[in-house]
Structure formats: C-alpha cells, structure tokens
Amino acid sequence: MDSIKLCNAIRMEFEGIFENKIPLDAFPIKIQDMILALSRQENYSIEYMMASLLVAVSTAIGNAVNIRIRGGWISNSALYMILVGRPGMGKTPPLDFAFRPIRKHDAKAIKQFKLEMEQYNNLVESNKGKKEGTTPLPNKPVLRRTIISDFTPEALMRALDDNQRGVVVYVDEIMGMFNAVNQYSRGQLIEQLLTAFSGKPLDISRCSMLIPIHIEYPFINIVGTMQTTRMHELIEKGYKENGLLDRIIFVYPSSQEIADWQSDVDSSFDKYSTMWESIIDKVISLPFVENEDDKNTQTVLDFSSEAKAYFTNWRNNAIRTINQIQDDGLVDSRVIKVPMITARLALVLQIFRWACGEVHKDFVDIDSTKSAIALSEYFESCYSDIQKYMLRESIEPQKKELLDCLPKQFTTSDAIQAGREVGLSERSVMYSLVSLATNKIIKKVKRGEYEKLQ
C-alpha cells in the first residue's frame, strides 16, 4: 500500500473522531498525515499530539517572530499548555516526540559551552601571576539552552536572561512545579509568569545577584501534564483569582479510553522523526539578533487585511456577548484572554505552514487565522469538559453541603432555606450563589432561578 492510500485508510479509520470536534485540518497536510500515522502506529493521542507540536513550534519560534494583534499591540507566540488525562492515557510520549529536536539543539549547546568554558578556564589559569593587560580574556561563555525542567525561580530567570530568544518550562506532572513555587519564591514566580505572558519587561533583583536582571522582551513557554483528579488544586492555589488559569490552554481528549496496540502495523517512526526534526530546525534557523544596546531585533508579522477583518469580527462577537451580562460576578475573565491566545496560535500556524513548505512567512493569512480560531474553540471546549474536575472538588465544605441540599433547578428562596439547614446566613447564601455562578458550578437562568451545571 503506497503512502497516499495508507493515509486515506487511516483517515477513514479516524473519521468518527473528526466529525466530533478535533480540528486536525488546521495543520499542514504532511503534519496531519504524521499525526494520524503515529496515532495508529505508536498509540499517540491525536489531541495530545496536535497540542505538543503547536507548543514545540512556538518554542522554536521564540522571540524571533512576533505578531501585531492591533496597532501598537505586538505579541510573541508564547503558550502555557497542560495536557490533562487519567493515568496511562499517554500524555508524555507525544510531548517527548515533539521536543526531541529541541533537546538535540540543547545537547549541542551544552557540549559547546563545556568546550568553551574549558578553554576560558585554561586562559584564566595561564594568566595567573602575569601582569595585568598582557593577555586580555575573552567574554566568559554563556550557556543558551531552551528547555528548563528542574529549576529554582531564580535559575529560570537567569536562563531566560542568557537566552533571550526564549525558554520553555517543560515539566512532567506539572503540579509538582506549582507546589514548589511558594517554597522558593513566596509566589513571585507566578507573578513573573503573569508578567512574561503579557509581554511586559521583567526586573529581578536579589541580594545574591551582583547585577540585577532586566529582560525587556521575556518569552517563556510552559508545557506539562496533569491528572484529572488534581485539577482542583489549581483553583485551591488561587490561580483562577490571579488570572494564571485564564492564560493556560488545557488539552483534554474527547475519549479517555486507552487504545489497544495494533499488531499488524509497520512503523514509520524514524521517517517521521527525521521529517519533524527538519521542520523544527527550519524554524530554529529564523534569525534572532540581540543588538549591543540589548534591544532585540524581531520580525513582526501583520494580519492580512482579510484575516484582520475576520479576526476582529470574531473577537467582537465574543466581547458583545460579555457586554450583555449585567452582573459583573458572572463575567468569565477567561474570555478576555482568548483573542490574544488565538492570535498567537495564528502566528504559530503561519510559521508552521511555512516550515512545511506550504506558504510564505510575510504575514498571517486568512487560513492560519481561521485555523487558529478553530483550535482556540476546541481548546475552550476542552476547558469546559474539565471544569467539573477543577471546580466541584474545590468548593468549600459548606457550599458543597448547600448544593447537596438543592435540586437540579432551584430558586433563591430554596437556597436560603437550604442555607439555614447547613448553618449559612442569608447573606452568606447570596454570596455563595454569586461565587458558584462565577465558577460555573451553577447557572443563573433568570432572576431568582438557578440550575446546577456540575
């Protein structure tokens, strides 16, 4: 069977999946075929694979190319992404595949750094005891690595300062990183991640630092995995209130079944590994120049006129929906961040398609924009699907008792009566209803009437 027939056969096998909600056609043709083949041959989840490739391309782009979202609003392509699923779902293998070429680049950088440090140390040693100025020393070598996995917050900022093209925080079981945040920095890392995501400069001063760190254009990607049963910890740590949750793309496959291994499949893993490495190498080859005055030179892509009109109309429709909400407590702050994340996805897709030889990299076209919107809507549907894991378990005990005493549909008076039974005052019940509605545990149907969502 030739490659075209094989790809068509695989597509027919997965046809039911694409009728659901997975926007595989957002990707370049050769990448669609690779995702389908590796899904069948290696048991890679299609959805985890799609997301892993996106964040890997974003990492390879780094600060080399930005997008003009509107006027003076320019953004890099940074993404915060978490792959969510039950144990054994195969969250890590697609990530490892996607980032393997970047790890190779890091390995070369480390090898070169060790060689340069050895030469530098030899020069320092040979200069000892000599008069000053006889043999000027070169600048001390700097390690510019991209993937950061085991770190303290200060070490992360130093790594970013050394590699201002950008870094990726790659952590399997990412809750371990979040649990360690306060241990090292009393929450300062989260503030730095929020700042970096917004594209604002980072300034870090510590007693242990001889020279403070200033990063004018921070680029930090975050990618990791998480089990569904731990999602509520993100709420409990206050990441909804401080806005971090709104910036994270969650990937949650439509099916949580673990697929059988196929016994009659010929593996094309090496072929696709080689192809993927060449694509990432092409993206990494995009020039990034740091000037002597520490101002980075970045290429900025605009939307085409057609893409700009389409994107603006899509964004405005979403904002109009928010503007119709009268109660501030019912406004979902996540919706405000979606357009920025979607613009970043459009940039990633444009560069991705260029690296695959499909299009130019002169501007972001209508196809990349439409595909980014399809992916964004898919990711938001994933977020909706996993909210029950985040929210239900994070409800305070008394609020949970209150909900347990109420039917699927209930009124304000029903809630007040149930509140008395669990020891809540009328005011506490009213505050609880607003909080539960904001967190999408319940829905306000109309004045005085509610419905449980979780």
C-alpha positions in Angstrom: 0.0 0.0 0.0 1.5 3.4 -1.1 1.7 6.3 1.3 -1.4 8.1 -0.1 -3.6 5.0 0.2 -2.3 4.4 3.7 -3.1 8.0 4.8 -6.6 7.7 3.3 -7.1 4.4 5.1 -6.0 5.9 8.4 -8.3 8.9 7.8 -11.3 6.6 7.3 -10.4 4.8 10.5 -10.5 8.0 12.5 -13.4 9.6 10.6 -15.7 9.5 13.5 -13.3 11.5 15.6 -13.1 14.4 13.2 -16.9 14.6 13.0 -16.8 15.4 16.7 -14.6 18.4 17.4 -10.9 17.8 16.6 -9.7 20.4 14.1 -6.9 18.3 12.6 -7.3 20.2 9.3 -5.8 23.3 11.0 -2.4 21.7 10.5 -0.2 21.4 7.4 -1.1 18.4 5.2 2.1 16.4 5.9 1.6 17.0 9.7 -2.0 15.7 9.5 -0.7 12.5 8.0 2.1 12.3 10.5 -0.3 12.7 13.4 -2.7 10.0 12.1 0.1 7.6 11.3 1.8 7.9 14.7 -1.6 7.7 16.4 -2.1 4.3 14.8 1.4 3.0 15.0 2.6 4.4 18.3 -0.7 4.9 20.1 -0.1 8.6 20.4 -3.3 10.5 21.3 -4.3 12.7 18.3 -5.2 15.5 20.5 -2.1 15.4 22.7 0.0 15.2 19.6 -1.6 18.2 18.0 -1.1 20.3 21.1 2.5 19.1 21.6 3.5 20.0 18.1 2.0 23.5 18.5 3.9 24.3 21.7 7.1 22.9 20.2 6.9 25.1 17.2 6.0 28.1 19.4 9.2 27.3 21.4 11.3 27.1 18.3 10.0 30.5 17.1 10.6 32.2 20.5 11.2 35.9 20.1 12.4 35.6 16.5 8.9 36.4 15.1 6.1 38.4 16.7 2.6 39.3 15.6 0.9 42.6 15.5 -2.5 42.0 17.0 -3.7 45.6 16.7 -1.9 48.9 16.2 0.9 49.0 18.8 -0.2 45.7 20.4 2.6 43.3 19.4 2.8 39.8 20.9 5.2 36.9 20.8 3.9 33.3 20.4 4.2 32.1 24.0 1.8 29.4 25.1 1.1 28.0 28.5 -0.3 24.5 28.0 -1.2 21.5 30.2 -2.2 18.0 28.8 -4.8 16.6 31.1 -6.0 13.0 31.4 -6.3 9.9 33.5 -3.1 7.8 34.3 -2.0 5.7 31.3 -3.5 8.0 28.7 -0.1 8.6 27.1 0.3 12.3 27.8 4.1 12.2 27.8 5.2 10.4 24.7 3.8 12.9 22.2 5.5 15.7 24.1 8.8 13.9 24.1 8.5 13.3 20.3 7.6 17.0 19.7 10.5 18.3 21.8 13.2 15.8 20.8 14.7 18.1 18.1 14.9 21.0 20.5 16.6 18.7 23.1 19.2 17.9 20.4 19.9 21.6 19.9 20.3 21.9 23.7 22.6 19.0 23.9 24.8 20.6 21.2 24.7 23.9 23.1 25.8 22.3 26.3 28.6 20.4 24.6 29.9 23.6 23.0 29.5 25.5 26.3 31.7 22.9 28.1 34.4 23.2 25.5 34.4 27.0 25.6 34.4 27.0 29.4 37.4 24.6 29.4 39.3 27.0 27.0 38.3 30.0 29.1 39.4 28.4 32.4 42.7 27.5 30.8 43.2 31.1 29.8 42.4 32.3 33.3 44.8 29.8 34.7 47.6 30.7 32.3 47.1 34.5 33.2 47.6 33.9 36.9 50.7 35.7 38.1 51.1 37.7 34.9 50.9 41.4 34.7 47.5 42.9 34.1 46.8 43.6 30.4 49.3 41.1 28.9 46.6 38.7 27.6 43.1 40.1 27.6 40.5 37.5 28.5 37.5 36.9 26.2 34.0 37.3 27.5 33.0 34.4 29.8 31.0 31.8 27.8 27.2 31.8 28.3 25.0 28.7 28.1 22.0 29.3 26.0 19.7 26.4 26.5 15.9 26.3 25.7 14.4 23.5 27.8 14.2 24.1 31.5 12.8 21.3 33.7 14.4 21.2 37.1 14.9 24.8 38.4 14.5 27.4 41.1 12.7 30.6 40.1 16.0 32.5 40.2 17.7 29.9 38.0 14.8 30.2 35.5 15.2 33.9 35.2 19.0 33.6 34.8 18.4 31.0 32.0 16.0 33.4 30.3 18.4 36.3 30.7 21.1 34.1 29.0 18.8 33.0 26.2 16.5 35.9 25.4 15.2 34.2 22.3 13.2 32.3 24.9 12.9 29.2 27.1 10.3 26.6 27.8 9.4 25.2 31.2 8.9 21.5 30.4 7.7 19.6 33.5 6.0 16.2 33.5 3.3 16.1 36.3 3.4 19.9 36.4 1.6 20.1 39.8 4.9 19.4 41.3 6.3 22.6 39.9 3.3 24.6 41.2 3.6 23.0 44.6 7.2 24.1 44.8 6.5 27.7 43.8 5.9 29.1 47.3 8.8 27.0 48.7 11.3 29.1 46.8 9.8 32.4 46.0 6.7 33.1 48.1 4.6 33.3 44.9 7.0 35.6 43.0 7.4 33.1 40.2 3.7 33.2 39.4 3.8 37.0 39.3 6.8 36.7 36.9 4.9 34.2 34.7 1.9 36.5 34.6 4.1 39.4 33.6 6.0 37.4 31.0 2.8 36.2 29.4 1.6 39.8 29.0 4.9 40.7 27.3 5.9 43.2 29.9 9.6 43.6 31.0 10.9 41.5 33.9 13.2 43.1 36.5 14.7 40.8 39.1 16.9 42.0 42.0 18.3 39.7 44.7 20.9 40.1 47.4 22.7 37.2 45.9 22.9 39.0 42.5 25.9 41.2 41.7 24.0 42.6 38.7 20.2 42.8 38.6 18.4 41.1 35.7 16.4 43.1 33.2 14.6 41.3 30.4 12.8 43.7 28.0 11.1 41.0 25.9 10.5 37.9 28.0 9.5 34.7 26.2 8.5 31.8 28.5 6.6 28.8 27.3 5.1 26.3 29.8 4.1 22.8 29.0 3.4 19.8 31.2 1.0 17.0 32.1 -1.6 16.6 34.8 -4.0 14.0 36.0 -7.7 15.0 36.0 -8.1 14.2 39.7 -5.6 17.0 40.6 -7.2 19.8 38.6 -9.0 21.2 41.6 -5.6 22.1 43.1 -5.2 24.9 40.6 -8.3 26.5 42.0 -7.3 26.0 45.6 -4.0 27.6 45.0 -5.7 30.8 43.8 -4.7 30.5 40.1 -8.2 31.4 39.0 -8.3 34.6 41.1 -4.8 35.8 40.0 -5.5 35.1 36.3 -3.0 32.3 35.7 -5.7 29.8 34.9 -7.1 32.1 32.2 -3.8 32.0 30.4 -3.4 28.2 30.3 -4.5 26.1 27.4 -5.9 22.8 28.6 -6.0 19.7 26.4 -8.4 17.0 27.4 -9.1 14.3 24.8 -12.7 13.6 23.8 -12.3 10.0 24.7 -10.5 8.9 27.9 -10.2 5.2 26.7 -6.7 3.8 26.4 -6.4 2.4 22.8 -5.4 -1.2 22.1 -2.0 -1.8 20.5 -2.2 -2.7 16.8 -0.3 -6.0 15.9 -0.2 -5.6 12.1 1.3 -2.1 11.8 4.5 -1.2 10.1 6.3 1.6 11.9 7.2 4.8 10.2 8.6 6.4 13.4 12.1 7.0 12.1 10.8 8.6 8.9 8.5 11.0 10.7 11.2 11.7 13.3 13.5 12.9 10.6 10.8 14.9 8.9 9.8 16.6 12.2 13.5 17.4 13.1 13.9 19.1 9.7 10.8 21.2 10.3 11.9 22.3 13.8 15.4 23.0 12.5 14.0 25.3 9.9 12.0 27.2 12.5 15.0 27.5 14.8 17.0 28.9 11.9 14.8 32.0 11.9 17.2 34.9 12.7 17.1 36.4 16.2 19.6 39.2 16.8 20.4 40.9 20.1 21.9 44.3 19.5 24.7 45.8 21.5 22.2 48.1 23.3 20.3 45.0 24.5 17.3 45.7 22.2 16.3 42.5 20.4 15.6 42.7 16.7 12.4 40.9 16.0 10.4 40.3 12.8 6.8 41.4 13.3 4.0 39.9 11.1 0.7 41.7 10.5 -2.6 40.0 9.7 -3.5 40.3 6.0 -6.5 42.7 5.5 -8.8 39.8 5.0 -7.5 38.0 8.1 -7.6 41.1 10.2 -11.3 41.7 9.4 -12.2 38.1 10.1 -10.3 38.0 13.4 -11.7 41.4 14.5 -15.3 40.3 13.7 -14.8 37.0 15.6 -13.3 38.8 18.6 -16.1 41.5 18.7 -18.8 38.9 18.7 -17.3 37.3 21.7 -17.0 40.6 23.5 -20.5 41.6 22.7 -21.7 38.5 24.5 -19.8 39.7 27.6 -21.2 43.2 27.3 -24.7 41.8 27.6 -24.0 40.4 31.0 -25.3 42.8 33.7 -23.8 41.1 36.7 -20.0 41.6 36.9 -19.7 38.5 39.0 -21.0 36.4 36.1 -18.4 37.6 33.6 -15.8 34.9 32.8 -12.4 36.6 32.8 -11.0 33.8 30.6 -13.0 35.0 27.6 -10.9 38.3 27.6 -7.7 36.4 27.2 -8.9 34.1 24.4 -8.3 36.6 21.5 -4.7 37.2 22.4 -4.0 33.4 22.7 -5.8 32.9 19.4 -3.6 35.5 17.6 -0.6 33.7 19.0 -1.9 30.4 17.6 -2.4 32.1 14.2 1.3 33.2 14.2 2.4 29.7 15.2 0.4 28.1 12.4 1.7 30.6 9.8 5.3 29.8 10.6 4.4 26.1 10.9 2.9 26.1 7.4 5.9 28.0 6.1 8.3 25.5 7.6 6.4 22.7 5.9 6.7 24.4 2.6 3.1 25.3 2.2 3.1 29.1 2.4 5.1 32.3 2.9 6.0 34.0 6.2 5.4 37.5 5.1 2.1 38.0 7.0 -0.6 35.9 8.8 -3.1 34.9 6.2 -6.8 34.1 6.4 -6.3 30.3 6.5 -3.9 30.5 9.5 -6.4 32.8 11.2 -9.4 30.6 10.7 -7.4 27.5 11.8 -6.3 29.3 14.9 -9.9 30.2 15.8 -11.0 26.5 15.2 -8.1 25.4 17.5 -9.0 28.0 20.1 -12.6 26.9 20.2 -11.5 23.3 20.5 -9.2 24.2 23.5 -12.1 26.1 25.1 -14.3 23.1 24.8 -11.6 21.0 26.5 -11.6 23.6 29.3 -15.4 23.3 29.7 -15.1 19.5 29.8 -12.7 19.5 32.7 -14.2 22.3 34.7 -16.1 19.7 36.8 -12.7 18.4 38.0 -11.4 21.8 38.8 -14.4 23.3 40.4 -16.5 20.7 42.2 -13.6 19.4 44.3 -12.5 22.9 45.2 -15.9 24.0 46.6 -15.8 24.9 50.3 -17.4 22.2 52.5 -20.4 24.4 53.5 -21.1 25.4 49.9 -20.9 21.8 48.9 -23.4 20.9 51.6 -25.6 23.7 50.4 -25.5 22.3 46.8 -26.2 18.8 48.0 -29.4 20.1 49.7 -30.7 21.6 46.5 -32.4 20.0 43.4 -31.2 20.4 39.8 -33.3 23.6 39.4 -33.9 25.8 42.4 -34.9 29.3 43.4 -33.2 31.9 45.7 -35.7 31.1 48.4 -34.9 27.3 48.1 -31.2 28.2 48.5 -31.9 30.4 51.6 -33.9 27.6 53.2 -31.2 25.0 52.4 -28.6 27.5 53.8 -30.4 27.6 57.2 -30.1 23.8 57.3 -26.3 23.9 56.9 -25.7 26.9 59.1 -25.3 29.7 56.4 -26.9 33.1 56.9 -29.0 34.6 54.1 -26.1 37.0 53.2 -23.7 34.1 53.0 -26.1 32.2 50.8 -26.3 35.1 48.4 -22.5 35.5 48.2 -22.3 31.7 47.7 -24.7 31.9 44.7 -22.7 34.6 43.0 -19.4 32.6 43.6 -20.9 29.4 42.4 -22.3 31.1 39.3 -19.0 32.8 38.5 -17.2 29.5 38.8 -19.8 27.8 36.6 -21.0 25.4 39.2 -24.5 26.8 38.8 -26.1 28.9 36.1 -28.5 31.8 36.7 -31.4 31.0 34.4 -33.2 34.2 35.2 -33.8 36.5 38.2 -34.2 34.3 41.3 -33.9 31.0 39.4 -30.8 28.8 39.1 -29.6 25.5 37.6 -26.8 23.2 38.6 -24.1 22.7 36.0 -21.8 20.3 37.8 
